[in-house]
Amino acid sequence: MIGFLGTQLDAGEGAGRWDKWRPTVALGMHEDFLVHRLELMVDQRRYGKLAELVRKDLGQVSPETEVKLHDTYVADPWDFESMYGALHDFARRYPFDPDHEDYYVHITTGTHVAQICLFLLTESRRLPARLLQVSPPRKQHADSNGGSINVIDLDLSRYDRLAQRFQTEQEDDRTHLKSGIATRNAAFNRMIEQIETVGSRSIAPILLMGPTGAGKSQLARRLFELKKARHELSGRFVEVNCATLRGDGAMSTLFGHTKGAYTGAVGERAGLLRSAHKGLLFLDEIGELGADEQAMLLRALEDKRFLPVGSDREVESDFQLVAGTNRDLGRRVAEGRFRDDLYARLNIWSFHLPGLSERVEDIEPNLDYELERHAQQHNQRVTFNREARDRYLRFATSGEATWQGNFRDLSASLTRMATLAPAGRITVDTVDEELTRLRRLWRHEETGDDPLPALLGERLHEVDLFDQLQLREVIKVCRRSRHLSDAGRQLFAASRERKSSSNDTDRLRKYLARFDLDWAAVTGLSER
């Protein structure tokens, strides 16, 4: 047996000490558990006399037990590093012989720091032993002061079962973040794993980047629900779209105001930051915040304090921040439109949510999710017939489907088909009507948004109209493609059939370079 002298629990003087339960002495009071040798660690400078008394008393109740005292002096027994070092040295010096002896580590006595260190050394097998704890007898059954002995099982197979349980819970949490959708995109699933890990281990701000409709708001809400269930947050989920904040009302909406702070301020307003105290604040489209709001938000993040409009007294709010944006915040910093210090604060944990066209393998499970959600909302189950489903998915996963509104487009599309479905059954005719509607919708959105002025700037007037028309079409194909090689295959399909083009990707890259453009500039995505 290896253990510490209990400087309080083992203490006692005179004949009355035998009426007291003393854990180290109690080790020798069990007929069915014989301790042959006790390696007792003690600070002999302070407790040598007590150690000798315990050795003597243990000899009376268990003459077979040999007690060896080990002087274990630690200047601060509550210092984790010092205590672990002393016990680690003991473990390295001790002549263990596990082939001929069984070892136990007694963790009833000693400081909590000592007990933790003994556990760690035993769990790591630096002490080739089993953990043991003794407990005092229940008073109603106390006919001796031996109490009870409990061996703590550190069987690795049981650890495996515990680890499997934790892994199952972790997988459930990640499924929750995905709204229960069995997504198939490997990059997206890996990102969700990282967000779940970060959400459980960090309180730093999280920045969600991606196009409108990619699911930033829903993911933020799911993260809040997860942290609330884990008791990591006790407050509310507060959401605001920063693009809707304009003028003087922006500061008041976020930070609150006092009565009479400005014309129309007839009462005090708490503001969204205070409403999110102990909860999660989701600031969507954070790139649209004005300069004053950015400065105040930075102060609130760093100090958890800020001034409401019209007040000379600071208020406090401690919240988890999740920010969303479809802008390139790094570029806005370079343009002087976003504070670099706020961007640095937000960019500790940043994740890019891909659009639906980048996750075509996830369209089918999301379609099933939308069908189930429609059934729950309208208390009516709608299904596809096989041919109609195949036709819709064939279009949805093709390069023709741009999904400019991402999951919002998919949800709206399914809602329309479900509403028009005869007898709750989506047919081929229903699908064909919807595909015509989507093509018209996306064609209208494309013609209303000329990408060339933003991409070329003042250089646009230097480009011939002939080249402008061609470049616009190339950019459209690029933006609805998942990666550079996919766009190249579409643009040069005829050449590839004639085998007159061997590298579509390089050919497209060189074409864009003629206008000082590249894949990232055209699509906002990294080249893959």
Backbone hydrogen bonds, N-H to C=O, Kabsch-Sander energy under -0.5 kcal/mol:
donor,donor_aa,acceptor,acceptor_aa,energy
2,I,104,Y,-2.3
3,G,39,E,-2.1
4,F,106,H,-0.5
5,L,41,M,-2.3
7,T,5,L,-1.1
10,D,6,G,-1.9
11,A,8,Q,-0.7
17,R,14,G,-1.5
18,W,15,A,-1.5
19,D,16,G,-1.5
20,K,17,R,-1.1
22,R,20,K,-0.6
26,A,22,R,-2.8
27,L,23,P,-0.8
27,L,24,T,-0.7
28,G,25,V,-1.8
29,M,26,A,-1.8
31,E,29,M,-0.6
33,F,30,H,-1.4
35,V,33,F,-0.6
36,H,34,L,-0.7
38,L,66,E,-3.4
39,E,1,M,-3.9
39,E,37,R,-0.5
40,L,38,L,-1.0
40,L,68,K,-2.7
41,M,3,G,-3.0
41,M,39,E,-0.6
42,V,70,H,-2.7
44,Q,42,V,-1.2
46,R,43,D,-1.0
47,Y,43,D,-3.2
48,G,44,Q,-1.1
51,A,47,Y,-2.1
52,E,48,G,-2.0
53,L,49,K,-1.8
54,V,50,L,-2.5
55,R,51,A,-2.4
56,K,52,E,-2.2
57,D,53,L,-2.6
58,L,54,V,-2.6
59,G,55,R,-1.7
60,Q,56,K,-1.2
61,V,57,D,-1.6
62,S,58,L,-2.3
65,T,62,S,-2.1
66,E,36,H,-2.7
66,E,64,E,-0.6
68,K,38,L,-3.0
68,K,66,E,-0.6
69,L,67,V,-0.5
70,H,40,L,-2.8
72,T,42,V,-2.4
72,T,70,H,-0.8
73,Y,71,D,-0.6
74,V,72,T,-0.5
79,D,76,D,-2.4
80,F,78,W,-0.7
83,M,79,D,-2.4
84,Y,80,F,-2.7
85,G,81,E,-2.1
86,A,82,S,-2.2
87,L,83,M,-2.3
88,H,84,Y,-2.6
89,D,85,G,-2.1
90,F,86,A,-1.8
91,A,87,L,-2.4
92,R,88,H,-1.9
93,R,89,D,-1.9
94,Y,90,F,-2.0
96,F,94,Y,-1.9
100,H,97,D,-1.9
101,E,97,D,-1.7
105,V,130,R,-2.7
106,H,2,I,-3.3
106,H,104,Y,-0.5
107,I,105,V,-0.7
107,I,132,L,-2.3
115,Q,111,T,-2.4
116,I,112,H,-2.3
117,C,113,V,-2.3
118,L,114,A,-2.5
119,F,115,Q,-2.2
120,L,116,I,-2.5
121,L,117,C,-2.4
122,T,118,L,-2.0
123,E,119,F,-3.2
124,S,120,L,-2.0
125,R,122,T,-1.3
126,R,121,L,-1.6
127,L,121,L,-1.9
129,A,127,L,-2.8
130,R,103,Y,-1.8
131,L,152,I,-0.8
132,L,105,V,-2.9
133,Q,150,N,-2.7
135,S,148,S,-2.6
141,H,138,R,-1.5
142,A,139,K,-1.3
143,D,141,H,-1.1
148,S,135,S,-2.4
150,N,133,Q,-2.9
152,I,131,L,-2.4
152,I,150,N,-0.5
153,D,151,V,-0.6
154,L,152,I,-0.6
158,R,155,D,-0.8
159,Y,155,D,-1.6
160,D,156,L,-2.4
161,R,157,S,-1.6
162,L,158,R,-2.3
163,A,159,Y,-3.2
164,Q,160,D,-2.5
165,R,161,R,-2.0
166,F,162,L,-2.5
167,Q,163,A,-2.6
168,T,164,Q,-2.3
169,E,165,R,-2.2
170,Q,166,F,-2.4
171,E,167,Q,-2.5
172,D,168,T,-2.2
173,D,169,E,-2.1
174,R,170,Q,-2.2
175,T,171,E,-2.3
176,H,172,D,-2.1
177,L,173,D,-1.8
178,K,174,R,-1.1
179,S,176,H,-2.0
180,G,175,T,-3.2
181,I,178,K,-1.9
183,T,181,I,-2.1
189,N,185,N,-2.5
190,R,186,A,-2.3
191,M,187,A,-2.0
192,I,188,F,-2.3
193,E,189,N,-2.0
194,Q,190,R,-2.0
195,I,191,M,-2.4
196,E,192,I,-2.5
197,T,193,E,-2.1
198,V,194,Q,-3.0
199,G,195,I,-2.9
200,S,196,E,-1.3
201,R,197,T,-1.3
202,S,198,V,-2.4
206,I,321,L,-1.9
207,L,349,W,-3.2
208,L,206,I,-0.6
208,L,323,A,-3.5
209,M,207,L,-0.6
209,M,351,F,-3.4
210,G,325,T,-1.7
214,A,211,P,-1.7
219,L,215,G,-2.1
220,A,216,K,-2.2
221,R,217,S,-2.2
222,R,218,Q,-2.4
223,L,219,L,-2.2
224,F,220,A,-2.1
225,E,221,R,-2.4
226,L,222,R,-2.0
227,K,223,L,-2.5
228,K,224,F,-2.6
229,A,225,E,-2.1
230,R,226,L,-1.5
231,H,228,K,-1.5
232,E,227,K,-2.8
233,L,227,K,-1.0
234,S,278,K,-1.7
235,G,278,K,-3.2
236,R,275,S,-0.5
238,V,236,R,-0.6
238,V,280,L,-2.7
240,V,282,F,-2.1
242,C,240,V,-0.8
242,C,284,D,-2.9
244,T,241,N,-2.1
245,L,242,C,-1.3
246,R,244,T,-0.6
249,G,246,R,-0.7
250,A,247,G,-1.5
251,M,247,G,-0.5
252,S,248,D,-1.2
253,T,249,G,-2.6
254,L,250,A,-2.1
255,F,251,M,-3.0
256,G,252,S,-1.9
257,H,269,R,-1.4
258,T,309,V,-2.1
260,G,265,A,-3.1
261,A,258,T,-1.8
265,A,262,Y,-2.6
266,V,264,G,-1.8
269,R,257,H,-2.7
272,L,253,T,-2.4
273,L,254,L,-2.6
275,S,271,G,-1.7
276,A,272,L,-1.3
277,H,274,R,-1.6
278,K,318,D,-3.5
279,G,276,A,-2.8
280,L,236,R,-2.2
281,L,320,Q,-3.0
282,F,238,V,-3.3
282,F,280,L,-0.6
283,L,281,L,-0.7
283,L,322,V,-2.0
284,D,240,V,-2.4
284,D,282,F,-0.9
286,I,283,L,-0.6
286,I,324,G,-2.5
288,E,285,E,-2.1
289,L,286,I,-1.6
294,Q,290,G,-2.2
295,A,291,A,-2.0
296,M,292,D,-2.2
297,L,293,E,-2.5
298,L,294,Q,-2.2
299,R,295,A,-1.8
300,A,296,M,-2.1
301,L,297,L,-2.2
302,E,298,L,-2.2
303,D,299,R,-2.8
304,K,300,A,-1.3
305,R,299,R,-0.6
306,F,315,V,-1.8
309,V,256,G,-2.6
311,S,308,P,-2.0
315,V,306,F,-2.6
317,S,304,K,-2.0
319,F,317,S,-0.6
320,Q,279,G,-2.6
321,L,319,F,-0.5
322,V,281,L,-2.7
323,A,206,I,-2.9
324,G,283,L,-2.5
325,T,208,L,-2.0
329,L,327,R,-1.1
332,R,328,D,-2.0
333,V,329,L,-2.2
334,A,330,G,-1.9
335,E,331,R,-1.8
336,G,333,V,-1.5
337,R,332,R,-3.1
338,F,332,R,-0.9
343,Y,339,R,-2.2
344,A,340,D,-2.2
345,R,341,D,-1.5
346,L,342,L,-2.1
347,N,343,Y,-2.0
348,I,345,R,-0.6
349,W,205,P,-0.6
349,W,346,L,-0.7
351,F,207,L,-2.7
353,L,209,M,-4.1
353,L,351,F,-0.6
358,E,355,G,-1.3
359,R,356,L,-1.6
362,D,359,R,-2.3
363,I,360,V,-1.4
366,N,362,D,-1.7
367,L,363,I,-2.2
368,D,364,E,-2.1
369,Y,365,P,-1.9
370,E,366,N,-2.3
371,L,367,L,-2.1
372,E,368,D,-2.2
373,R,369,Y,-2.5
374,H,370,E,-2.4
375,A,371,L,-2.0
376,Q,372,E,-2.0
377,Q,373,R,-2.3
378,H,374,H,-2.4
379,N,375,A,-1.2
380,Q,375,A,-0.6
383,T,424,G,-2.1
385,N,426,I,-2.0
389,R,385,N,-2.5
390,D,386,R,-2.5
391,R,387,E,-2.2
392,Y,388,A,-2.4
393,L,389,R,-2.6
394,R,390,D,-2.1
395,F,391,R,-1.8
396,A,392,Y,-2.9
397,T,393,L,-1.9
398,S,395,F,-1.6
401,A,395,F,-0.5
401,A,398,S,-0.9
402,T,400,E,-0.8
406,N,403,W,-1.6
407,F,213,G,-1.6
408,R,405,G,-1.6
409,D,406,N,-0.5
410,L,406,N,-1.7
411,S,407,F,-2.5
412,A,408,R,-2.5
413,S,409,D,-2.5
414,L,410,L,-2.4
415,T,411,S,-2.2
416,R,412,A,-2.2
417,M,413,S,-2.2
418,A,414,L,-2.8
419,T,415,T,-2.1
420,L,416,R,-2.0
421,A,417,M,-1.2
424,G,421,A,-1.2
425,R,422,P,-1.4
426,I,383,T,-3.4
427,T,425,R,-0.6
431,V,427,T,-2.1
432,D,428,V,-2.8
433,E,429,D,-2.2
434,E,430,T,-1.8
435,L,431,V,-2.6
436,T,432,D,-2.0
437,R,433,E,-1.8
438,L,434,E,-2.6
439,R,435,L,-2.4
440,R,436,T,-2.1
441,L,437,R,-2.3
442,W,438,L,-2.7
443,R,439,R,-2.3
444,H,440,R,-2.0
445,E,441,L,-1.9
446,E,442,W,-2.3
447,T,443,R,-2.1
448,G,444,H,-1.3
449,D,446,E,-1.5
455,L,451,P,-1.8
456,L,452,L,-3.3
457,G,452,L,-0.6
457,G,453,P,-1.8
459,R,456,L,-1.9
460,L,457,G,-1.7
461,H,458,E,-0.7
462,E,459,R,-1.4
463,V,460,L,-1.7
468,Q,464,D,-2.3
469,L,465,L,-2.5
470,Q,466,F,-1.7
471,L,467,D,-2.9
472,R,468,Q,-2.4
473,E,469,L,-1.5
474,V,470,Q,-2.0
475,I,471,L,-2.6
476,K,472,R,-2.0
477,V,473,E,-2.0
478,C,474,V,-2.5
479,R,475,I,-2.6
480,R,476,K,-1.2
481,S,478,C,-1.3
487,A,483,H,-2.0
488,G,484,L,-2.4
489,R,485,S,-2.2
490,Q,486,D,-1.6
491,L,487,A,-2.5
492,F,488,G,-2.1
493,A,490,Q,-0.8
496,R,492,F,-2.0
497,E,493,A,-2.0
498,R,494,A,-1.8
499,K,496,R,-0.8
500,S,495,S,-2.5
501,S,495,S,-0.8
507,R,503,N,-1.9
508,L,504,D,-2.3
509,R,505,T,-2.4
510,K,506,D,-2.3
511,Y,507,R,-1.7
512,L,508,L,-2.4
513,A,509,R,-1.9
514,R,510,K,-1.0
514,R,511,Y,-0.8
515,F,512,L,-1.6
516,D,513,A,-2.0
517,L,512,L,-2.1
522,V,518,D,-2.0
523,T,519,W,-2.5
524,G,520,A,-2.5
